[in-house]
Amino acid sequence: MKADNSLKISRSVTFSEEMPVPFEYLREIAQASLPITVEEEASIDKLRVLRAAGLVAVMLPHPLSGILHARVLAITPRGRDLLTTQCEAPGPQSRAEA
């Protein structure tokens, strides 16, 4: 059986089975005025996942460099498409009203 590495949209978006994509963090980035500097290690790790999924353009520090910040330059067209698709998806309330 062939592994499916495609981007999937669900409650938690995944790039692959091993790497969950932090979709909520992508939404936060979309609300910000870019470029932004990120200094929290956990957020930088999320940016690594978003970049690996092709959703953001970001300047990341090398893990051994000692640099403790990243610079988010843009959300890629693929990231924008994902945000648009996710926003158009019917939520639980919409299904209950139907």
Secondary structure as the mmCIF struct_conf table of DSSP 4:
data_model
#
loop_
_struct_conf.conf_type_id
_struct_conf.id
_struct_conf.beg_label_comp_id
_struct_conf.beg_label_asym_id
_struct_conf.beg_label_seq_id
_struct_conf.end_label_comp_id
_struct_conf.end_label_asym_id
_struct_conf.end_label_seq_id
BEND BEND1 SER A 6 SER A 6
STRN STRN1 LYS A 8 LYS A 8
BEND BEND2 SER A 10 SER A 12
STRN STRN2 THR A 14 SER A 16
TURN_TY1_P TURN_TY1_P1 GLU A 17 GLU A 18
STRN STRN3 MET A 19 PRO A 20
HELX_RH_AL_P HELX_RH_AL_P1 PHE A 23 GLN A 31
BEND BEND3 ALA A 32 ALA A 32
BEND BEND4 LEU A 34 PRO A 35
STRN STRN4 ILE A 36 VAL A 38
HELX_RH_AL_P HELX_RH_AL_P2 GLU A 41 ALA A 52
TURN_TY1_P TURN_TY1_P2 ALA A 53 GLY A 54
STRN STRN5 VAL A 56 MET A 59
TURN_TY1_P TURN_TY1_P3 PRO A 63 LEU A 64
BEND BEND5 SER A 65 SER A 65
STRN STRN6 ALA A 70 ILE A 75
HELX_RH_AL_P HELX_RH_AL_P3 PRO A 77 GLU A 88
BEND BEND6 ALA A 89 ALA A 89
HELX_RH_AL_P HELX_RH_AL_P4 PRO A 92 GLU A 97
#
